[in-house]
Amino acid sequence: MKVGTLVLTAALLLPSIAAAMGCSGREHQVQSCAAGTTWDANSQSCVKIVNS
């Protein structure tokens, strides 16, 4: 019984630990933008690269 309890506890805690370490959420997804654009984290969209 103790092994089963340990396995169940680990299965319940591991996703929480991963989320606390920053392994989930939209801000960590890789975003691909078209050529001539780059990802803007503030607007959460691709924006045109302006050379000044």
N, C-alpha and C positions, 0 to 999 in steps of 0.2 A: 504493500500500500504506500509506503513512503516514497518509493521510486516513482510511482504514478503521480503522487502529489507534487513531487519535484518537477516532473515533466510538464504537468499542467501549469504550475506556477511560472516556469520558464516560458511556456508558450503564450501565456497572458502578459508577461512583462517585456519580452523582447520587442514587440512592436512599439510599446511606449518608450523604451529606451532609444530605439532608432529615431522616433519622432523627436525626442528631446535633443538628440544629437544633430538635428537638422537634416534628416534624410527624407523628409517628406515636405510637401507643400509646393505650390506653383512657382515660387521664386527660385526653386532649384532645378527647374526643368530646362533642358537645352532648347534654345530657340534658334531656328534657322531663318535668316533673312535673305532676300534677293540681293544680287550684286548691286552695289552702290547704296545699300542701306545697312543699318546697324540696329541692334536691339536697344531700345530705351526702356530702362527699368521703371522710370517714373510713369510713363504712359502705358507700359506693358504692351508695346507694339514696335514694329519696325519703322524707323524714320530714315529719311534721305540723308546721306553724308554730305555735309556742306564743307567745301574746301575754301578757307579764307586766307 
